[in-house]
Amino acid sequence: MDPVLVAAGGSVLALLIVACAAVFVVRSALQGAESRHRAHILEAVAEVLRAMRGKR
């Protein structure tokens, strides 16, 4: 198998895993939260994702 295809497939798989993990974290955080706290939770999750991407 071509090493470039393996690297591309691994990158796509890693991105999919991170995206699924982010969705599960948000869903579990919002599940028991009151409506007035949801915006703060989503802002915090967005801040973490920005930090992971190196934008902050």
N, CA, C and O atoms as a GROMACS GRO file, in nm:
protein
  224
    1MET      N    1   0.084  -0.117   0.000
    1MET     CA    2   0.000   0.000   0.000
    1MET      C    3   0.089   0.125   0.000
    1MET      O    4   0.198   0.125   0.058
    2ASP      N    5   0.041   0.227  -0.064
    2ASP     CA    6   0.116   0.351  -0.077
    2ASP      C    7   0.124   0.422   0.059
    2ASP      O    8   0.022   0.442   0.124
    3PRO      N    9   0.244   0.461   0.101
    3PRO     CA   10   0.258   0.527   0.232
    3PRO      C   11   0.181   0.659   0.242
    3PRO      O   12   0.137   0.697   0.350
    4VAL      N   13   0.165   0.728   0.130
    4VAL     CA   14   0.090   0.854   0.132
    4VAL      C   15  -0.057   0.827   0.162
    4VAL      O   16  -0.120   0.901   0.239
    5LEU      N   17  -0.112   0.723   0.103
    5LEU     CA   18  -0.251   0.688   0.130
    5LEU      C   19  -0.271   0.643   0.275
    5LEU      O   20  -0.373   0.672   0.336
    6VAL      N   21  -0.174   0.572   0.327
    6VAL     CA   22  -0.181   0.529   0.467
    6VAL      C   23  -0.178   0.650   0.560
    6VAL      O   24  -0.255   0.656   0.656
    7ALA      N   25  -0.090   0.745   0.531
    7ALA     CA   26  -0.082   0.866   0.613
    7ALA      C   27  -0.211   0.948   0.602
    7ALA      O   28  -0.260   0.999   0.703
    8ALA      N   29  -0.265   0.961   0.483
    8ALA     CA   30  -0.390   1.036   0.464
    8ALA      C   31  -0.505   0.967   0.536
    8ALA      O   32  -0.587   1.032   0.601
    9GLY      N   33  -0.512   0.836   0.524
    9GLY     CA   34  -0.617   0.761   0.592
    9GLY      C   35  -0.605   0.771   0.744
    9GLY      O   36  -0.706   0.782   0.814
   10GLY      N   37  -0.483   0.767   0.793
   10GLY     CA   38  -0.462   0.782   0.937
   10GLY      C   39  -0.500   0.920   0.987
   10GLY      O   40  -0.556   0.934   1.096
   11SER      N   41  -0.471   1.021   0.908
   11SER     CA   42  -0.508   1.158   0.945
   11SER      C   43  -0.659   1.175   0.948
   11SER      O   44  -0.713   1.236   1.040
   12VAL      N   45  -0.727   1.121   0.850
   12VAL     CA   46  -0.873   1.130   0.846
   12VAL      C   47  -0.934   1.054   0.963
   12VAL      O   48  -1.029   1.101   1.024
   13LEU      N   49  -0.881   0.939   0.993
   13LEU     CA   50  -0.931   0.859   1.104
   13LEU      C   51  -0.909   0.931   1.237
   13LEU      O   52  -0.998   0.932   1.322
   14ALA      N   53  -0.793   0.992   1.256
   14ALA     CA   54  -0.766   1.066   1.379
   14ALA      C   55  -0.860   1.185   1.392
   14ALA      O   56  -0.910   1.213   1.502
   15LEU      N   57  -0.885   1.255   1.284
   15LEU     CA   58  -0.979   1.368   1.286
   15LEU      C   59  -1.120   1.322   1.321
   15LEU      O   60  -1.190   1.389   1.396
   16LEU      N   61  -1.161   1.210   1.268
   16LEU     CA   62  -1.293   1.155   1.298
   16LEU      C   63  -1.305   1.116   1.445
   16LEU      O   64  -1.410   1.138   1.507
   17ILE      N   65  -1.202   1.058   1.501
   17ILE     CA   66  -1.202   1.020   1.641
   17ILE      C   67  -1.210   1.142   1.731
   17ILE      O   68  -1.286   1.143   1.828
   18VAL      N   69  -1.134   1.246   1.700
   18VAL     CA   70  -1.135   1.369   1.779
   18VAL      C   71  -1.272   1.436   1.770
   18VAL      O   72  -1.323   1.487   1.870
   19ALA      N   73  -1.331   1.437   1.651
   19ALA     CA   74  -1.462   1.499   1.634
   19ALA      C   75  -1.569   1.424   1.714
   19ALA      O   76  -1.653   1.486   1.778
   20CYS      N   77  -1.566   1.293   1.711
   20CYS     CA   78  -1.662   1.213   1.789
   20CYS      C   79  -1.642   1.236   1.939
   20CYS      O   80  -1.740   1.247   2.013
   21ALA      N   81  -1.519   1.243   1.982
   21ALA     CA   82  -1.493   1.268   2.124
   21ALA      C   83  -1.546   1.404   2.166
   21ALA      O   84  -1.601   1.418   2.275
   22ALA      N   85  -1.529   1.505   2.080
   22ALA     CA   86  -1.580   1.638   2.112
   22ALA      C   87  -1.731   1.638   2.123
   22ALA      O   88  -1.787   1.703   2.211
   23VAL      N   89  -1.798   1.567   2.034
   23VAL     CA   90  -1.944   1.558   2.040
   23VAL      C   91  -1.989   1.490   2.168
   23VAL      O   92  -2.083   1.535   2.233
   24PHE      N   93  -1.922   1.383   2.206
   24PHE     CA   94  -1.959   1.313   2.330
   24PHE      C   95  -1.935   1.398   2.453
   24PHE      O   96  -2.015   1.395   2.547
   25VAL      N   97  -1.828   1.474   2.454
   25VAL     CA   98  -1.799   1.562   2.568
   25VAL      C   99  -1.907   1.668   2.580
   25VAL      O  100  -1.956   1.695   2.690
   26VAL      N  101  -1.944   1.729   2.469
   26VAL     CA  102  -2.046   1.834   2.472
   26VAL      C  103  -2.181   1.776   2.514
   26VAL      O  104  -2.251   1.835   2.596
   27ARG      N  105  -2.218   1.662   2.459
   27ARG     CA  106  -2.346   1.602   2.495
   27ARG      C  107  -2.352   1.565   2.642
   27ARG      O  108  -2.454   1.586   2.707
   28SER      N  109  -2.243   1.510   2.695
   28SER     CA  110  -2.244   1.472   2.836
   28SER      C  111  -2.244   1.595   2.926
   28SER      O  112  -2.302   1.592   3.035
   29ALA      N  113  -2.178   1.702   2.883
   29ALA     CA  114  -2.176   1.824   2.963
   29ALA      C  115  -2.312   1.894   2.963
   29ALA      O  116  -2.353   1.951   3.064
   30LEU      N  117  -2.379   1.891   2.851
   30LEU     CA  118  -2.507   1.960   2.839
   30LEU      C  119  -2.624   1.879   2.894
   30LEU      O  120  -2.732   1.935   2.918
   31GLN      N  121  -2.606   1.753   2.912
   31GLN     CA  122  -2.716   1.665   2.952
   31GLN      C  123  -2.778   1.706   3.085
   31GLN      O  124  -2.900   1.710   3.096
   32GLY      N  125  -2.698   1.736   3.184
   32GLY     CA  126  -2.753   1.769   3.315
   32GLY      C  127  -2.748   1.917   3.348
   32GLY      O  128  -2.776   1.957   3.460
   33ALA      N  129  -2.712   1.998   3.250
   33ALA     CA  130  -2.694   2.141   3.276
   33ALA      C  131  -2.826   2.217   3.263
   33ALA      O  132  -2.914   2.180   3.185
   34GLU      N  133  -2.836   2.321   3.342
   34GLU     CA  134  -2.951   2.409   3.329
   34GLU      C  135  -2.933   2.495   3.204
   34GLU      O  136  -2.821   2.513   3.156
   35SER      N  137  -3.042   2.548   3.153
   35SER     CA  138  -3.036   2.624   3.028
   35SER      C  139  -2.949   2.749   3.040
   35SER      O  140  -2.888   2.791   2.942
   36ARG      N  141  -2.943   2.808   3.158
   36ARG     CA  142  -2.863   2.930   3.172
   36ARG      C  143  -2.712   2.902   3.172
   36ARG      O  144  -2.632   2.994   3.152
   37HIS      N  145  -2.673   2.777   3.193
   37HIS     CA  146  -2.531   2.742   3.195
   37HIS      C  147  -2.482   2.687   3.061
   37HIS      O  148  -2.361   2.672   3.041
   38ARG      N  149  -2.572   2.657   2.971
   38ARG     CA  150  -2.533   2.593   2.845
   38ARG      C  151  -2.442   2.680   2.761
   38ARG      O  152  -2.348   2.630   2.700
   39ALA      N  153  -2.468   2.808   2.756
   39ALA     CA  154  -2.383   2.896   2.675
   39ALA      C  155  -2.240   2.900   2.730
   39ALA      O  156  -2.145   2.902   2.652
   40HIS      N  157  -2.226   2.899   2.859
   40HIS     CA  158  -2.092   2.899   2.920
   40HIS      C  159  -2.019   2.769   2.891
   40HIS      O  160  -1.898   2.769   2.866
   41ILE      N  161  -2.091   2.659   2.893
   41ILE     CA  162  -2.030   2.529   2.863
   41ILE      C  163  -1.982   2.526   2.719
   41ILE      O  164  -1.870   2.482   2.692
   42LEU      N  165  -2.066   2.572   2.627
   42LEU     CA  166  -2.027   2.572   2.487
   42LEU      C  167  -1.910   2.665   2.460
   42LEU      O  168  -1.824   2.634   2.378
   43GLU      N  169  -1.905   2.778   2.528
   43GLU     CA  170  -1.791   2.869   2.513
   43GLU      C  171  -1.663   2.804   2.563
   43GLU      O  172  -1.557   2.818   2.502
   44ALA      N  173  -1.672   2.732   2.674
   44ALA     CA  174  -1.553   2.665   2.728
   44ALA      C  175  -1.504   2.555   2.635
   44ALA      O  176  -1.384   2.539   2.615
   45VAL      N  177  -1.596   2.479   2.578
   45VAL     CA  178  -1.557   2.374   2.484
   45VAL      C  179  -1.494   2.436   2.359
   45VAL      O  180  -1.394   2.384   2.308
   46ALA      N  181  -1.550   2.546   2.310
   46ALA     CA  182  -1.492   2.613   2.195
   46ALA      C  183  -1.352   2.665   2.226
   46ALA      O  184  -1.264   2.661   2.140
   47GLU      N  185  -1.332   2.712   2.347
   47GLU     CA  186  -1.199   2.761   2.388
   47GLU      C  187  -1.097   2.647   2.390
   47GLU      O  188  -0.983   2.665   2.347
   48VAL      N  189  -1.138   2.531   2.439
   48VAL     CA  190  -1.049   2.415   2.441
   48VAL      C  191  -1.014   2.372   2.299
   48VAL      O  192  -0.899   2.342   2.269
   49LEU      N  193  -1.114   2.369   2.211
   49LEU     CA  194  -1.088   2.329   2.072
   49LEU      C  195  -0.996   2.429   2.002
   49LEU      O  196  -0.909   2.389   1.925
   50ARG      N  197  -1.013   2.557   2.029
   50ARG     CA  198  -0.923   2.657   1.971
   50ARG      C  199  -0.780   2.638   2.022
   50ARG      O  200  -0.685   2.650   1.945
   51ALA      N  201  -0.767   2.607   2.148
   51ALA     CA  202  -0.634   2.585   2.206
   51ALA      C  203  -0.568   2.461   2.145
   51ALA      O  204  -0.448   2.460   2.120
   52MET      N  205  -0.648   2.358   2.122
   52MET     CA  206  -0.593   2.236   2.063
   52MET      C  207  -0.549   2.260   1.920
   52MET      O  208  -0.451   2.200   1.874
   53ARG      N  209  -0.619   2.347   1.848
   53ARG     CA  210  -0.582   2.375   1.710
   53ARG      C  211  -0.469   2.476   1.701
   53ARG      O  212  -0.414   2.497   1.593
   54GLY      N  213  -0.434   2.539   1.812
   54GLY     CA  214  -0.324   2.634   1.813
   54GLY      C  215  -0.366   2.776   1.775
   54GLY      O  216  -0.281   2.857   1.739
   55LYS      N  217  -0.492   2.805   1.783
   55LYS     CA  218  -0.541   2.937   1.747
   55LYS      C  219  -0.537   3.032   1.865
   55LYS      O  220  -0.566   3.150   1.849
   56ARG      N  221  -0.500   2.984   1.982
   56ARG     CA  222  -0.500   3.068   2.100
   56ARG      C  223  -0.379   3.043   2.183
   56ARG      O  224  -0.361   3.106   2.287
   0.00000   0.00000   0.00000
